[in-house]
């Protein structure tokens, strides 16, 4: 099983991951991967380039500075590399789950119990009038 970051919308039936990929130019037109260094100073090739990030920003009508584009390129590269690591895992025998913990009802059963009487409920109120709490006026 491979992890694929796609979000299909039920109302429109659009797979945004596929729509995004179809909006990109063919890979032959994309610039070659940039050589960079990871956090430990080791060289590696970037999985995503600044031109792709700039293209996605333009599609989303977002305007970023060059400094922000470089930051987002590094962050997206890191995310894509982590997804590659996850894809290396053998998940063939692992049952798909929607939550990592069991989803069990932890609420107590509903039952009727005696409530406080009005005088008991108002006993610690700073002010009360006609068996109601009195609070300061907050709307003009």
Secondary structure, 3 states (H helix, E strand, C coil): CCCCCCCECCCCCCEHHHHHHHHCCCHHHCCCCCEEECCCCCEEECCCCHHHHHHHHHHCCCCCCHHHHHHHHHHHHHHHHHHHHHHCCCCCCCCCCCCCCCCCCCCCCCCCCCCCCHHHHHCCCCCEECCEECCCCCCC
